[in-house]
């Protein structure tokens, strides 16, 4: 039995594409617990890397809008921080950004992992979703990690908890069933004009994308404790002409909370900082399509995650989190 047959057997069908001259357009949020694959799925659906990814929780901190446009219309995806129990003001900001989004969009996509265990984190989200008026699509991600016959028990488990408009198993990593998910989202979007030009991929300033790419490479390189306590600030970003073409000069600072963390980020003989910089430069050059001269510094700002002023200074501003 293939995936489509299993869905049909469970009484679940995917959405069909809108095929009239009218255009559909709307906002769609991706919510879920940390590390469930929201950013990877969003990147997959728009066909370009905008949101950073890692296997560490709380990788996404801001609400990120990206845009998928085709002949049917336009989907504005809103990738949110993972919903979790906040331990500091930064955590409160992240959870607030995620939960605020749920009530503002046209469609909610709730990502879960393919397991029949529904823990406290999922129950917390279920309680929030019970108050939502928008259509809710349950997206069971990471189906490439289980056998196909194991999907139906997961579907049965979750459909007892909430009345979903659709349940779509996908693999953000491999792309399996992602096109079907996009079709289904269009099914529930309202008709109306597009919000962005056809060539728009994201509303994120390039400085913020660059800062996040540097933070991603730091997340990959550092151990479990430090990543939660770092932020990246772009001090300057300028283009200049050279004999070899355009070069973008970027100066950035990695902010950490402890002197001991600063030493680890720099590494022996500066090796760790060089590694982070080299990996980040490679990704940034792909984004900017220019050569990049990247210089990194490290500064300590103790307990910045509990400072309203520093949280805002480092780019986590509640006022910027309004849709539209």
Residue pairs with C-beta under 8 A, 6 or more apart in sequence:
1 9
1 148
1 149
2 148
3 143
3 148
3 151
3 169
3 176
3 177
6 148
6 149
6 151
6 152
7 13
7 14
7 167
7 169
9 152
10 152
10 155
10 156
10 167
12 155
12 166
12 167
13 166
14 166
14 168
14 180
14 181
14 183
14 184
15 166
15 180
15 183
15 184
15 185
15 186
15 187
15 188
16 183
16 187
17 72
17 183
17 186
18 24
18 72
18 73
18 186
18 187
19 72
22 191
23 72
23 73
23 74
23 191
23 192
23 193
23 194
24 72
24 73
24 74
24 186
24 189
24 190
24 191
24 192
25 73
25 74
25 75
25 76
25 189
25 190
25 191
25 192
25 193
25 194
25 195
26 75
26 76
26 105
26 106
26 107
26 189
26 190
26 192
27 76
27 78
27 104
27 105
27 106
27 107
27 323
28 75
28 76
28 77
28 78
28 105
28 106
28 107
28 108
28 109
28 185
28 189
29 77
29 78
29 80
29 101
29 102
29 104
29 105
29 107
29 108
29 109
30 38
30 41
30 42
30 77
30 78
30 79
30 80
30 109
30 111
30 139
31 38
31 80
31 83
31 98
31 101
31 102
31 108
31 109
31 110
31 111
31 125
32 38
32 82
32 83
32 110
32 111
32 112
32 125
33 82
33 83
33 84
33 112
33 121
33 122
33 125
34 57
34 58
34 59
34 81
34 82
34 83
34 84
35 55
35 56
35 57
35 59
35 82
36 82
36 111
36 112
36 113
36 141
37 111
37 141
37 142
37 172
37 173
38 51
38 60
38 79
38 80
38 82
38 111
39 51
39 52
39 53
39 59
39 60
39 64
39 79
40 53
40 172
40 173
41 111
41 139
41 141
41 170
41 172
41 178
42 50
42 51
42 64
42 66
42 77
42 79
43 49
43 50
43 51
43 53
44 172
44 175
44 178
45 68
45 75
45 77
45 178
45 181
45 182
46 66
46 67
46 68
46 77
46 201
46 202
47 68
48 201
49 283
49 287
50 64
50 66
50 201
50 202
50 204
50 209
51 60
51 64
51 66
51 79
51 212
52 59
52 60
52 212
52 213
52 215
52 216
52 219
53 59
53 216
54 216
54 219
54 220
54 227
56 219
56 224
56 227
57 82
57 84
58 81
58 82
58 84
58 91
58 94
58 228
59 216
59 219
60 79
60 80
60 81
60 82
61 81
61 90
61 93
61 94
61 316
62 81
62 97
62 208
62 315
62 316
62 320
62 321
63 78
63 79
63 80
63 81
63 97
63 98
63 101
63 321
64 78
64 79
64 202
64 204
65 76
65 77
65 78
65 79
65 202
65 203
65 204
65 323
66 76
66 77
66 79
66 201
66 202
66 204
67 74
67 75
67 76
67 77
67 195
67 196
67 200
67 201
67 202
67 203
68 74
68 75
68 77
68 182
69 75
69 194
69 196
69 198
69 200
72 186
73 186
73 189
73 194
74 194
74 195
74 196
75 182
75 185
75 186
75 189
76 195
76 196
78 101
78 105
78 323
80 97
80 98
80 101
81 94
81 95
81 97
81 98
82 94
82 98
83 95
83 98
83 99
83 121
83 124
83 125
83 128
84 91
84 94
84 95
84 121
85 91
86 92
86 94
86 95
88 305
88 306
89 305
89 306
89 307
89 308
89 311
90 305
90 306
90 311
90 316
91 305
93 311
93 316
93 318
94 316
96 318
97 318
97 321
99 128
100 321
101 321
101 323
102 108
102 128
102 129
102 132
102 134
103 131
103 132
104 323
105 134
105 323
106 134
106 135
106 188
106 189
106 190
107 134
107 135
107 136
107 137
107 185
107 188
107 189
108 129
108 132
108 134
108 135
108 136
108 137
109 136
109 137
109 139
109 181
109 185
110 125
110 129
110 136
110 137
110 138
110 139
111 139
111 141
112 122
112 138
112 139
112 140
112 141
112 154
112 158
113 140
113 141
113 142
114 140
114 141
114 142
114 143
114 145
114 146
114 150
114 151
114 154
114 169
115 154
116 153
116 154
116 157
118 126
118 157
118 158
118 161
126 161
126 162
129 136
129 162
130 162
135 165
135 166
135 188
136 162
136 163
136 164
136 165
137 164
137 165
137 166
137 167
137 168
137 181
137 184
137 185
137 188
138 158
138 159
138 162
138 164
138 166
138 167
138 168
139 168
139 169
139 170
139 181
140 151
140 154
140 155
140 158
140 167
140 168
140 169
140 170
141 170
141 171
141 172
142 171
142 172
142 173
143 151
143 169
143 170
143 171
143 176
143 177
144 171
144 173
144 174
144 176
151 169
155 167
155 169
158 164
158 167
159 167
165 188
166 184
166 187
168 177
168 180
168 181
168 184
169 177
170 176
170 177
170 178
170 180
170 181
171 177
171 178
172 178
195 324
196 203
202 209
206 237
206 287
206 288
207 234
207 237
208 315
209 287
210 234
210 237
210 250
210 252
210 284
210 287
210 288
211 232
211 233
211 234
211 252
211 315
212 232
213 280
213 283
213 284
213 287
214 232
214 252
214 254
214 276
214 280
214 284
214 294
214 296
215 230
215 231
215 232
215 254
216 280
216 283
217 275
217 276
217 279
217 280
217 283
218 227
218 230
218 232
218 254
218 265
218 276
219 227
220 279
221 272
221 275
221 276
221 279
222 230
222 264
222 265
222 272
223 264
225 261
226 256
226 261
226 264
226 265
228 305
229 256
229 257
229 258
229 261
229 304
229 305
230 254
230 255
230 256
230 261
230 265
231 254
231 255
231 304
231 314
231 315
232 252
232 253
232 254
232 255
233 252
233 253
233 255
233 313
233 314
233 315
234 250
234 251
234 252
235 251
235 252
235 253
235 297
236 249
236 250
236 251
237 248
237 249
237 250
237 251
238 248
238 249
239 246
239 247
239 248
239 249
239 290
240 246
240 247
240 248
240 249
241 247
242 291
244 291
245 290
245 291
246 290
246 291
247 290
247 291
247 292
247 293
248 284
248 288
248 290
248 291
248 292
248 293
249 293
249 295
250 284
250 292
250 293
250 294
250 295
251 295
251 297
252 294
252 295
252 296
252 297
253 296
253 297
253 298
253 299
254 265
254 273
254 276
254 296
254 297
254 298
254 299
255 299
255 300
255 301
255 304
255 314
256 262
256 265
256 298
256 299
256 300
256 301
257 300
257 301
257 302
257 303
257 304
257 305
258 300
258 302
259 300
261 300
262 298
262 299
262 300
264 272
265 272
265 273
265 276
265 298
266 272
266 273
266 298
267 273
267 274
267 275
273 296
273 298
276 296
277 294
277 295
277 296
280 294
280 296
281 292
281 294
284 292
284 294
285 291
285 292
301 307
301 310
304 310
304 311
304 314
305 311
